[in-house]
Amino acid sequence: MTSAPWEYLTEFYDRLEAEMVKAALEAEGIPLILSQEAAGSLYPVTFGELARIEAFVSAENLERARAWLAEYERGREQE
């Protein structure tokens, strides 16, 4: 990993999507940390604050991750 500070990238409300984005970014060489309230990870919560999953990347990868995420979101809009 890196010793650079972690920066907020985005949030998800779907664990599967969050894990897919994490895998895709890590395949591009961009480590990603997912963070969720403990209760939200223990129980199948799909709405509200407990369902929120925050994604963080290192400061040095923030711009690359934002560019990748923008492309990903454009692709989702076209579906």
PyMOL Python script that loads the backbone (N, CA, C, O; Angstrom):
from pymol import cmd

cmd.read_pdbstr("""\
ATOM      1  N   MET A   1       0.842  -1.184   0.000  1.00  0.00           N
ATOM      2  CA  MET A   1       0.000   0.000   0.000  1.00  0.00           C
ATOM      3  C   MET A   1       0.877   1.233   0.000  1.00  0.00           C
ATOM      4  O   MET A   1       2.091   1.172  -0.193  1.00  0.00           O
ATOM      5  N   THR A   2       0.224   2.334   0.221  1.00  0.00           N
ATOM      6  CA  THR A   2       0.917   3.608   0.187  1.00  0.00           C
ATOM      7  C   THR A   2       0.828   4.288   1.537  1.00  0.00           C
ATOM      8  O   THR A   2      -0.071   3.993   2.324  1.00  0.00           O
ATOM      9  N   SER A   3       1.744   5.189   1.811  1.00  0.00           N
ATOM     10  CA  SER A   3       1.696   5.916   3.076  1.00  0.00           C
ATOM     11  C   SER A   3       1.023   7.281   2.901  1.00  0.00           C
ATOM     12  O   SER A   3       0.912   8.043   3.861  1.00  0.00           O
ATOM     13  N   ALA A   4       0.578   7.591   1.687  1.00  0.00           N
ATOM     14  CA  ALA A   4      -0.092   8.865   1.427  1.00  0.00           C
ATOM     15  C   ALA A   4      -1.437   8.897   2.143  1.00  0.00           C
ATOM     16  O   ALA A   4      -2.021   7.842   2.393  1.00  0.00           O
ATOM     17  N   PRO A   5      -1.939  10.077   2.477  1.00  0.00           N
ATOM     18  CA  PRO A   5      -3.249  10.170   3.129  1.00  0.00           C
ATOM     19  C   PRO A   5      -4.360   9.683   2.193  1.00  0.00           C
ATOM     20  O   PRO A   5      -4.245   9.782   0.971  1.00  0.00           O
ATOM     21  N   TRP A   6      -5.421   9.163   2.779  1.00  0.00           N
ATOM     22  CA  TRP A   6      -6.560   8.668   2.007  1.00  0.00           C
ATOM     23  C   TRP A   6      -7.570   9.781   1.819  1.00  0.00           C
ATOM     24  O   TRP A   6      -7.861  10.531   2.751  1.00  0.00           O
ATOM     25  N   GLU A   7      -8.102   9.886   0.620  1.00  0.00           N
ATOM     26  CA  GLU A   7      -9.048  10.932   0.255  1.00  0.00           C
ATOM     27  C   GLU A   7     -10.394  10.308  -0.131  1.00  0.00           C
ATOM     28  O   GLU A   7     -10.444   9.225  -0.714  1.00  0.00           O
ATOM     29  N   TYR A   8     -11.465  10.998   0.198  1.00  0.00           N
ATOM     30  CA  TYR A   8     -12.811  10.548  -0.151  1.00  0.00           C
ATOM     31  C   TYR A   8     -12.977  10.579  -1.673  1.00  0.00           C
ATOM     32  O   TYR A   8     -12.633  11.567  -2.322  1.00  0.00           O
ATOM     33  N   LEU A   9     -13.506   9.489  -2.234  1.00  0.00           N
ATOM     34  CA  LEU A   9     -13.753   9.416  -3.667  1.00  0.00           C
ATOM     35  C   LEU A   9     -15.246   9.492  -3.968  1.00  0.00           C
ATOM     36  O   LEU A   9     -15.679  10.347  -4.741  1.00  0.00           O
ATOM     37  N   THR A  10     -16.025   8.618  -3.373  1.00  0.00           N
ATOM     38  CA  THR A  10     -17.460   8.560  -3.652  1.00  0.00           C
ATOM     39  C   THR A  10     -18.134   7.698  -2.600  1.00  0.00           C
ATOM     40  O   THR A  10     -17.496   7.232  -1.656  1.00  0.00           O
ATOM     41  N   GLU A  11     -19.432   7.494  -2.776  1.00  0.00           N
ATOM     42  CA  GLU A  11     -20.153   6.594  -1.884  1.00  0.00           C
ATOM     43  C   GLU A  11     -21.084   5.713  -2.708  1.00  0.00           C
ATOM     44  O   GLU A  11     -21.509   6.065  -3.809  1.00  0.00           O
ATOM     45  N   PHE A  12     -21.377   4.576  -2.141  1.00  0.00           N
ATOM     46  CA  PHE A  12     -22.270   3.607  -2.766  1.00  0.00           C
ATOM     47  C   PHE A  12     -23.353   3.218  -1.773  1.00  0.00           C
ATOM     48  O   PHE A  12     -23.192   3.384  -0.564  1.00  0.00           O
ATOM     49  N   TYR A  13     -24.445   2.705  -2.288  1.00  0.00           N
ATOM     50  CA  TYR A  13     -25.496   2.153  -1.442  1.00  0.00           C
ATOM     51  C   TYR A  13     -25.771   0.710  -1.843  1.00  0.00           C
ATOM     52  O   TYR A  13     -26.807   0.146  -1.493  1.00  0.00           O
ATOM     53  N   ASP A  14     -24.847   0.125  -2.570  1.00  0.00           N
ATOM     54  CA  ASP A  14     -24.952  -1.250  -3.047  1.00  0.00           C
ATOM     55  C   ASP A  14     -23.589  -1.904  -2.850  1.00  0.00           C
ATOM     56  O   ASP A  14     -22.616  -1.523  -3.501  1.00  0.00           O
ATOM     57  N   ARG A  15     -23.516  -2.882  -1.958  1.00  0.00           N
ATOM     58  CA  ARG A  15     -22.236  -3.525  -1.631  1.00  0.00           C
ATOM     59  C   ARG A  15     -21.616  -4.192  -2.867  1.00  0.00           C
ATOM     60  O   ARG A  15     -20.403  -4.120  -3.064  1.00  0.00           O
ATOM     61  N   LEU A  16     -22.435  -4.834  -3.692  1.00  0.00           N
ATOM     62  CA  LEU A  16     -21.912  -5.505  -4.882  1.00  0.00           C
ATOM     63  C   LEU A  16     -21.255  -4.506  -5.836  1.00  0.00           C
ATOM     64  O   LEU A  16     -20.162  -4.751  -6.345  1.00  0.00           O
ATOM     65  N   GLU A  17     -21.929  -3.383  -6.072  1.00  0.00           N
ATOM     66  CA  GLU A  17     -21.344  -2.365  -6.946  1.00  0.00           C
ATOM     67  C   GLU A  17     -20.044  -1.827  -6.352  1.00  0.00           C
ATOM     68  O   GLU A  17     -19.062  -1.642  -7.072  1.00  0.00           O
ATOM     69  N   ALA A  18     -20.034  -1.577  -5.050  1.00  0.00           N
ATOM     70  CA  ALA A  18     -18.829  -1.070  -4.393  1.00  0.00           C
ATOM     71  C   ALA A  18     -17.667  -2.039  -4.571  1.00  0.00           C
ATOM     72  O   ALA A  18     -16.545  -1.618  -4.852  1.00  0.00           O
ATOM     73  N   GLU A  19     -17.927  -3.328  -4.408  1.00  0.00           N
ATOM     74  CA  GLU A  19     -16.869  -4.331  -4.554  1.00  0.00           C
ATOM     75  C   GLU A  19     -16.403  -4.438  -6.003  1.00  0.00           C
ATOM     76  O   GLU A  19     -15.218  -4.646  -6.260  1.00  0.00           O
ATOM     77  N   MET A  20     -17.327  -4.298  -6.947  1.00  0.00           N
ATOM     78  CA  MET A  20     -16.945  -4.348  -8.367  1.00  0.00           C
ATOM     79  C   MET A  20     -16.072  -3.162  -8.734  1.00  0.00           C
ATOM     80  O   MET A  20     -15.070  -3.325  -9.431  1.00  0.00           O
ATOM     81  N   VAL A  21     -16.436  -1.972  -8.275  1.00  0.00           N
ATOM     82  CA  VAL A  21     -15.626  -0.780  -8.546  1.00  0.00           C
ATOM     83  C   VAL A  21     -14.257  -0.923  -7.887  1.00  0.00           C
ATOM     84  O   VAL A  21     -13.238  -0.570  -8.481  1.00  0.00           O
ATOM     85  N   LYS A  22     -14.233  -1.438  -6.666  1.00  0.00           N
ATOM     86  CA  LYS A  22     -12.954  -1.649  -5.977  1.00  0.00           C
ATOM     87  C   LYS A  22     -12.054  -2.576  -6.793  1.00  0.00           C
ATOM     88  O   LYS A  22     -10.876  -2.281  -6.996  1.00  0.00           O
ATOM     89  N   ALA A  23     -12.604  -3.687  -7.257  1.00  0.00           N
ATOM     90  CA  ALA A  23     -11.818  -4.638  -8.050  1.00  0.00           C
ATOM     91  C   ALA A  23     -11.309  -3.999  -9.344  1.00  0.00           C
ATOM     92  O   ALA A  23     -10.161  -4.210  -9.735  1.00  0.00           O
ATOM     93  N   ALA A  24     -12.160  -3.227  -9.998  1.00  0.00           N
ATOM     94  CA  ALA A  24     -11.763  -2.586 -11.260  1.00  0.00           C
ATOM     95  C   ALA A  24     -10.660  -1.557 -11.027  1.00  0.00           C
ATOM     96  O   ALA A  24      -9.690  -1.513 -11.784  1.00  0.00           O
ATOM     97  N   LEU A  25     -10.796  -0.734  -9.996  1.00  0.00           N
ATOM     98  CA  LEU A  25      -9.765   0.266  -9.717  1.00  0.00           C
ATOM     99  C   LEU A  25      -8.457  -0.404  -9.312  1.00  0.00           C
ATOM    100  O   LEU A  25      -7.383   0.032  -9.728  1.00  0.00           O
ATOM    101  N   GLU A  26      -8.536  -1.449  -8.510  1.00  0.00           N
ATOM    102  CA  GLU A  26      -7.312  -2.133  -8.103  1.00  0.00           C
ATOM    103  C   GLU A  26      -6.639  -2.805  -9.295  1.00  0.00           C
ATOM    104  O   GLU A  26      -5.414  -2.924  -9.325  1.00  0.00           O
ATOM    105  N   ALA A  27      -7.422  -3.247 -10.279  1.00  0.00           N
ATOM    106  CA  ALA A  27      -6.847  -3.797 -11.510  1.00  0.00           C
ATOM    107  C   ALA A  27      -6.091  -2.718 -12.286  1.00  0.00           C
ATOM    108  O   ALA A  27      -5.172  -3.021 -13.046  1.00  0.00           O
ATOM    109  N   GLU A  28      -6.484  -1.457 -12.088  1.00  0.00           N
ATOM    110  CA  GLU A  28      -5.799  -0.324 -12.723  1.00  0.00           C
ATOM    111  C   GLU A  28      -4.626   0.171 -11.871  1.00  0.00           C
ATOM    112  O   GLU A  28      -3.969   1.151 -12.222  1.00  0.00           O
ATOM    113  N   GLY A  29      -4.368  -0.508 -10.757  1.00  0.00           N
ATOM    114  CA  GLY A  29      -3.269  -0.107  -9.879  1.00  0.00           C
ATOM    115  C   GLY A  29      -3.642   0.983  -8.894  1.00  0.00           C
ATOM    116  O   GLY A  29      -2.767   1.672  -8.371  1.00  0.00           O
ATOM    117  N   ILE A  30      -4.939   1.147  -8.632  1.00  0.00           N
ATOM    118  CA  ILE A  30      -5.413   2.180  -7.711  1.00  0.00           C
ATOM    119  C   ILE A  30      -6.052   1.495  -6.502  1.00  0.00           C
ATOM    120  O   ILE A  30      -7.194   1.045  -6.594  1.00  0.00           O
ATOM    121  N   PRO A  31      -5.346   1.404  -5.374  1.00  0.00           N
ATOM    122  CA  PRO A  31      -5.925   0.793  -4.181  1.00  0.00           C
ATOM    123  C   PRO A  31      -7.125   1.606  -3.682  1.00  0.00           C
ATOM    124  O   PRO A  31      -7.123   2.836  -3.731  1.00  0.00           O
ATOM    125  N   LEU A  32      -8.139   0.897  -3.206  1.00  0.00           N
ATOM    126  CA  LEU A  32      -9.373   1.532  -2.736  1.00  0.00           C
ATOM    127  C   LEU A  32      -9.743   0.934  -1.391  1.00  0.00           C
ATOM    128  O   LEU A  32      -9.646  -0.278  -1.197  1.00  0.00           O
ATOM    129  N   ILE A  33     -10.165   1.779  -0.463  1.00  0.00           N
ATOM    130  CA  ILE A  33     -10.666   1.328   0.830  1.00  0.00           C
ATOM    131  C   ILE A  33     -12.165   1.603   0.867  1.00  0.00           C
ATOM    132  O   ILE A  33     -12.611   2.701   0.534  1.00  0.00           O
ATOM    133  N   LEU A  34     -12.937   0.598   1.273  1.00  0.00           N
ATOM    134  CA  LEU A  34     -14.375   0.767   1.460  1.00  0.00           C
ATOM    135  C   LEU A  34     -14.651   0.827   2.956  1.00  0.00           C
ATOM    136  O   LEU A  34     -14.108   0.040   3.731  1.00  0.00           O
ATOM    137  N   SER A  35     -15.498   1.767   3.351  1.00  0.00           N
ATOM    138  CA  SER A  35     -15.823   1.947   4.763  1.00  0.00           C
ATOM    139  C   SER A  35     -17.331   2.033   4.927  1.00  0.00           C
ATOM    140  O   SER A  35     -18.005   2.777   4.214  1.00  0.00           O
ATOM    141  N   GLN A  36     -17.863   1.251   5.891  1.00  0.00           N
ATOM    142  CA  GLN A  36     -19.299   1.237   6.146  1.00  0.00           C
ATOM    143  C   GLN A  36     -19.519   1.125   7.646  1.00  0.00           C
ATOM    144  O   GLN A  36     -18.721   0.513   8.355  1.00  0.00           O
ATOM    145  N   GLU A  37     -20.600   1.716   8.123  1.00  0.00           N
ATOM    146  CA  GLU A  37     -20.972   1.567   9.526  1.00  0.00           C
ATOM    147  C   GLU A  37     -21.030   0.080   9.858  1.00  0.00           C
ATOM    148  O   GLU A  37     -21.469  -0.720   9.032  1.00  0.00           O
ATOM    149  N   ALA A  38     -20.599  -0.294  11.040  1.00  0.00           N
ATOM    150  CA  ALA A  38     -20.549  -1.703  11.416  1.00  0.00           C
ATOM    151  C   ALA A  38     -21.912  -2.383  11.301  1.00  0.00           C
ATOM    152  O   ALA A  38     -21.993  -3.504  10.798  1.00  0.00           O
ATOM    153  N   ALA A  39     -22.970  -1.738  11.748  1.00  0.00           N
ATOM    154  CA  ALA A  39     -24.304  -2.350  11.672  1.00  0.00           C
ATOM    155  C   ALA A  39     -24.717  -2.575  10.226  1.00  0.00           C
ATOM    156  O   ALA A  39     -25.382  -3.563   9.916  1.00  0.00           O
ATOM    157  N   GLY A  40     -24.330  -1.671   9.344  1.00  0.00           N
ATOM    158  CA  GLY A  40     -24.667  -1.806   7.932  1.00  0.00           C
ATOM    159  C   GLY A  40     -23.964  -2.970   7.269  1.00  0.00           C
ATOM    160  O   GLY A  40     -24.466  -3.527   6.293  1.00  0.00           O
ATOM    161  N   SER A  41     -22.809  -3.342   7.786  1.00  0.00           N
ATOM    162  CA  SER A  41     -22.105  -4.479   7.202  1.00  0.00           C
ATOM    163  C   SER A  41     -22.567  -5.802   7.810  1.00  0.00           C
ATOM    164  O   SER A  41     -22.346  -6.858   7.218  1.00  0.00           O
ATOM    165  N   LEU A  42     -23.204  -5.761   8.977  1.00  0.00           N
ATOM    166  CA  LEU A  42     -23.691  -6.978   9.627  1.00  0.00           C
ATOM    167  C   LEU A  42     -25.091  -7.368   9.186  1.00  0.00           C
ATOM    168  O   LEU A  42     -25.428  -8.550   9.119  1.00  0.00           O
ATOM    169  N   TYR A  43     -25.897  -6.370   8.890  1.00  0.00           N
ATOM    170  CA  TYR A  43     -27.288  -6.614   8.519  1.00  0.00           C
ATOM    171  C   TYR A  43     -27.512  -6.194   7.073  1.00  0.00           C
ATOM    172  O   TYR A  43     -26.852  -5.273   6.592  1.00  0.00           O
ATOM    173  N   PRO A  44     -28.426  -6.849   6.377  1.00  0.00           N
ATOM    174  CA  PRO A  44     -28.669  -6.515   4.960  1.00  0.00           C
ATOM    175  C   PRO A  44     -29.473  -5.226   4.798  1.00  0.00           C
ATOM    176  O   PRO A  44     -30.650  -5.263   4.440  1.00  0.00           O
ATOM    177  N   VAL A  45     -28.839  -4.099   5.059  1.00  0.00           N
ATOM    178  CA  VAL A  45     -29.479  -2.794   4.955  1.00  0.00           C
ATOM    179  C   VAL A  45     -29.247  -2.257   3.548  1.00  0.00           C
ATOM    180  O   VAL A  45     -28.114  -2.253   3.066  1.00  0.00           O
ATOM    181  N   THR A  46     -30.311  -1.803   2.884  1.00  0.00           N
ATOM    182  CA  THR A  46     -30.169  -1.330   1.506  1.00  0.00           C
ATOM    183  C   THR A  46     -30.573   0.127   1.323  1.00  0.00           C
ATOM    184  O   THR A  46     -30.622   0.610   0.192  1.00  0.00           O
ATOM    185  N   PHE A  47     -30.862   0.833   2.408  1.00  0.00           N
ATOM    186  CA  PHE A  47     -31.217   2.240   2.292  1.00  0.00           C
ATOM    187  C   PHE A  47     -30.782   2.974   3.558  1.00  0.00           C
ATOM    188  O   PHE A  47     -30.521   2.360   4.593  1.00  0.00           O
ATOM    189  N   GLY A  48     -30.710   4.289   3.452  1.00  0.00           N
ATOM    190  CA  GLY A  48     -30.361   5.103   4.608  1.00  0.00           C
ATOM    191  C   GLY A  48     -28.877   5.107   4.915  1.00  0.00           C
ATOM    192  O   GLY A  48     -28.067   4.541   4.181  1.00  0.00           O
ATOM    193  N   GLU A  49     -28.543   5.752   6.008  1.00  0.00           N
ATOM    194  CA  GLU A  49     -27.140   5.938   6.384  1.00  0.00           C
ATOM    195  C   GLU A  49     -26.415   4.633   6.661  1.00  0.00           C
ATOM    196  O   GLU A  49     -25.216   4.540   6.399  1.00  0.00           O
ATOM    197  N   LEU A  50     -27.097   3.624   7.181  1.00  0.00           N
ATOM    198  CA  LEU A  50     -26.422   2.358   7.465  1.00  0.00           C
ATOM    199  C   LEU A  50     -26.006   1.627   6.194  1.00  0.00           C
ATOM    200  O   LEU A  50     -25.085   0.811   6.222  1.00  0.00           O
ATOM    201  N   ALA A  51     -26.670   1.910   5.089  1.00  0.00           N
ATOM    202  CA  ALA A  51     -26.340   1.260   3.817  1.00  0.00           C
ATOM    203  C   ALA A  51     -25.190   1.961   3.098  1.00  0.00           C
ATOM    204  O   ALA A  51     -24.605   1.398   2.173  1.00  0.00           O
ATOM    205  N   ARG A  52     -24.864   3.173   3.511  1.00  0.00           N
ATOM    206  CA  ARG A  52     -23.844   3.962   2.815  1.00  0.00           C
ATOM    207  C   ARG A  52     -22.456   3.352   2.979  1.00  0.00           C
ATOM    208  O   ARG A  52     -22.022   3.044   4.089  1.00  0.00           O
ATOM    209  N   ILE A  53     -21.779   3.186   1.863  1.00  0.00           N
ATOM    210  CA  ILE A  53     -20.408   2.667   1.825  1.00  0.00           C
ATOM    211  C   ILE A  53     -19.549   3.770   1.215  1.00  0.00           C
ATOM    212  O   ILE A  53     -19.752   4.147   0.061  1.00  0.00           O
ATOM    213  N   GLU A  54     -18.607   4.280   1.970  1.00  0.00           N
ATOM    214  CA  GLU A  54     -17.728   5.328   1.466  1.00  0.00           C
ATOM    215  C   GLU A  54     -16.468   4.699   0.879  1.00  0.00           C
ATOM    216  O   GLU A  54     -15.943   3.716   1.402  1.00  0.00           O
ATOM    217  N   ALA A  55     -15.998   5.283  -0.214  1.00  0.00           N
ATOM    218  CA  ALA A  55     -14.800   4.796  -0.895  1.00  0.00           C
ATOM    219  C   ALA A  55     -13.700   5.845  -0.801  1.00  0.00           C
ATOM    220  O   ALA A  55     -13.934   7.033  -1.028  1.00  0.00           O
ATOM    221  N   PHE A  56     -12.501   5.389  -0.465  1.00  0.00           N
ATOM    222  CA  PHE A  56     -11.340   6.265  -0.313  1.00  0.00           C
ATOM    223  C   PHE A  56     -10.174   5.735  -1.133  1.00  0.00           C
ATOM    224  O   PHE A  56      -9.963   4.526  -1.230  1.00  0.00           O
ATOM    225  N   VAL A  57      -9.425   6.656  -1.719  1.00  0.00           N
ATOM    226  CA  VAL A  57      -8.192   6.318  -2.437  1.00  0.00           C
ATOM    227  C   VAL A  57      -7.073   7.194  -1.897  1.00  0.00           C
ATOM    228  O   VAL A  57      -7.324   8.200  -1.233  1.00  0.00           O
ATOM    229  N   SER A  58      -5.847   6.809  -2.184  1.00  0.00           N
ATOM    230  CA  SER A  58      -4.727   7.627  -1.742  1.00  0.00           C
ATOM    231  C   SER A  58      -4.760   8.964  -2.476  1.00  0.00           C
ATOM    232  O   SER A  58      -5.253   9.056  -3.601  1.00  0.00           O
ATOM    233  N   ALA A  59      -4.236   9.984  -1.836  1.00  0.00           N
ATOM    234  CA  ALA A  59      -4.213  11.317  -2.432  1.00  0.00           C
ATOM    235  C   ALA A  59      -3.503  11.303  -3.782  1.00  0.00           C
ATOM    236  O   ALA A  59      -3.896  12.016  -4.705  1.00  0.00           O
ATOM    237  N   GLU A  60      -2.469  10.497  -3.889  1.00  0.00           N
ATOM    238  CA  GLU A  60      -1.700  10.446  -5.141  1.00  0.00           C
ATOM    239  C   GLU A  60      -2.484   9.811  -6.294  1.00  0.00           C
ATOM    240  O   GLU A  60      -2.140  10.022  -7.457  1.00  0.00           O
ATOM    241  N   ASN A  61      -3.526   9.042  -5.991  1.00  0.00           N
ATOM    242  CA  ASN A  61      -4.337   8.387  -7.024  1.00  0.00           C
ATOM    243  C   ASN A  61      -5.704   9.022  -7.214  1.00  0.00           C
ATOM    244  O   ASN A  61      -6.504   8.539  -8.015  1.00  0.00           O
ATOM    245  N   LEU A  62      -5.980  10.089  -6.494  1.00  0.00           N
ATOM    246  CA  LEU A  62      -7.317  10.672  -6.500  1.00  0.00           C
ATOM    247  C   LEU A  62      -7.759  11.109  -7.900  1.00  0.00           C
ATOM    248  O   LEU A  62      -8.875  10.787  -8.309  1.00  0.00           O
ATOM    249  N   GLU A  63      -6.938  11.816  -8.628  1.00  0.00           N
ATOM    250  CA  GLU A  63      -7.339  12.298  -9.953  1.00  0.00           C
ATOM    251  C   GLU A  63      -7.560  11.148 -10.933  1.00  0.00           C
ATOM    252  O   GLU A  63      -8.517  11.177 -11.707  1.00  0.00           O
ATOM    253  N   ARG A  64      -6.699  10.145 -10.911  1.00  0.00           N
ATOM    254  CA  ARG A  64      -6.891   8.963 -11.775  1.00  0.00           C
ATOM    255  C   ARG A  64      -8.185   8.246 -11.426  1.00  0.00           C
ATOM    256  O   ARG A  64      -8.926   7.822 -12.312  1.00  0.00           O
ATOM    257  N   ALA A  65      -8.453   8.111 -10.137  1.00  0.00           N
ATOM    258  CA  ALA A  65      -9.671   7.426  -9.699  1.00  0.00           C
ATOM    259  C   ALA A  65     -10.908   8.227 -10.097  1.00  0.00           C
ATOM    260  O   ALA A  65     -11.908   7.648 -10.519  1.00  0.00           O
ATOM    261  N   ARG A  66     -10.849   9.534  -9.967  1.00  0.00           N
ATOM    262  CA  ARG A  66     -11.988  10.375 -10.375  1.00  0.00           C
ATOM    263  C   ARG A  66     -12.251  10.250 -11.873  1.00  0.00           C
ATOM    264  O   ARG A  66     -13.403  10.176 -12.301  1.00  0.00           O
ATOM    265  N   ALA A  67     -11.193  10.226 -12.659  1.00  0.00           N
ATOM    266  CA  ALA A  67     -11.350  10.091 -14.109  1.00  0.00           C
ATOM    267  C   ALA A  67     -11.961   8.733 -14.444  1.00  0.00           C
ATOM    268  O   ALA A  67     -12.858   8.650 -15.283  1.00  0.00           O
ATOM    269  N   TRP A  68     -11.485   7.668 -13.799  1.00  0.00           N
ATOM    270  CA  TRP A  68     -12.036   6.338 -14.039  1.00  0.00           C
ATOM    271  C   TRP A  68     -13.509   6.298 -13.634  1.00  0.00           C
ATOM    272  O   TRP A  68     -14.340   5.749 -14.358  1.00  0.00           O
ATOM    273  N   LEU A  69     -13.830   6.877 -12.483  1.00  0.00           N
ATOM    274  CA  LEU A  69     -15.205   6.875 -11.978  1.00  0.00           C
ATOM    275  C   LEU A  69     -16.131   7.661 -12.909  1.00  0.00           C
ATOM    276  O   LEU A  69     -17.265   7.242 -13.141  1.00  0.00           O
ATOM    277  N   ALA A  70     -15.674   8.776 -13.437  1.00  0.00           N
ATOM    278  CA  ALA A  70     -16.485   9.565 -14.369  1.00  0.00           C
ATOM    279  C   ALA A  70     -16.800   8.756 -15.615  1.00  0.00           C
ATOM    280  O   ALA A  70     -17.924   8.797 -16.117  1.00  0.00           O
ATOM    281  N   GLU A  71     -15.818   8.023 -16.116  1.00  0.00           N
ATOM    282  CA  GLU A  71     -16.027   7.165 -17.288  1.00  0.00           C
ATOM    283  C   GLU A  71     -17.010   6.043 -16.964  1.00  0.00           C
ATOM    284  O   GLU A  71     -17.882   5.722 -17.771  1.00  0.00           O
ATOM    285  N   TYR A  72     -16.867   5.460 -15.800  1.00  0.00           N
ATOM    286  CA  TYR A  72     -17.766   4.399 -15.343  1.00  0.00           C
ATOM    287  C   TYR A  72     -19.212   4.914 -15.262  1.00  0.00           C
ATOM    288  O   TYR A  72     -20.142   4.251 -15.720  1.00  0.00           O
ATOM    289  N   GLU A  73     -19.381   6.092 -14.680  1.00  0.00           N
ATOM    290  CA  GLU A  73     -20.729   6.658 -14.539  1.00  0.00           C
ATOM    291  C   GLU A  73     -21.328   7.018 -15.893  1.00  0.00           C
ATOM    292  O   GLU A  73     -22.535   6.867 -16.083  1.00  0.00           O
ATOM    293  N   ARG A  74     -20.519   7.490 -16.837  1.00  0.00           N
ATOM    294  CA  ARG A  74     -21.017   7.749 -18.198  1.00  0.00           C
ATOM    295  C   ARG A  74     -21.519   6.461 -18.837  1.00  0.00           C
ATOM    296  O   ARG A  74     -22.558   6.459 -19.497  1.00  0.00           O
ATOM    297  N   GLY A  75     -20.796   5.380 -18.647  1.00  0.00           N
ATOM    298  CA  GLY A  75     -21.212   4.092 -19.177  1.00  0.00           C
ATOM    299  C   GLY A  75     -22.507   3.604 -18.561  1.00  0.00           C
ATOM    300  O   GLY A  75     -23.332   3.005 -19.251  1.00  0.00           O
ATOM    301  N   ARG A  76     -22.699   3.850 -17.275  1.00  0.00           N
ATOM    302  CA  ARG A  76     -23.943   3.454 -16.605  1.00  0.00           C
ATOM    303  C   ARG A  76     -25.113   4.263 -17.122  1.00  0.00           C
ATOM    304  O   ARG A  76     -26.216   3.733 -17.250  1.00  0.00           O
ATOM    305  N   GLU A  77     -24.899   5.538 -17.425  1.00  0.00           N
ATOM    306  CA  GLU A  77     -25.973   6.390 -17.945  1.00  0.00           C
ATOM    307  C   GLU A  77     -26.410   5.945 -19.327  1.00  0.00           C
ATOM    308  O   GLU A  77     -27.572   6.120 -19.694  1.00  0.00           O
ATOM    309  N   GLN A  78     -25.501   5.375 -20.098  1.00  0.00           N
ATOM    310  CA  GLN A  78     -25.821   4.949 -21.461  1.00  0.00           C
ATOM    311  C   GLN A  78     -26.565   3.615 -21.497  1.00  0.00           C
ATOM    312  O   GLN A  78     -27.147   3.258 -22.521  1.00  0.00           O
ATOM    313  N   GLU A  79     -26.548   2.884 -20.395  1.00  0.00           N
ATOM    314  CA  GLU A  79     -27.233   1.583 -20.359  1.00  0.00           C
ATOM    315  C   GLU A  79     -28.728   1.725 -20.367  1.00  0.00           C
ATOM    316  O   GLU A  79     -29.444   0.724 -20.339  1.00  0.00           O
TER     317      GLU A  79
END
""", "prot")
cmd.dss("prot")
cmd.show_as("cartoon", "prot")
cmd.util.cbc("prot")
cmd.orient("prot")
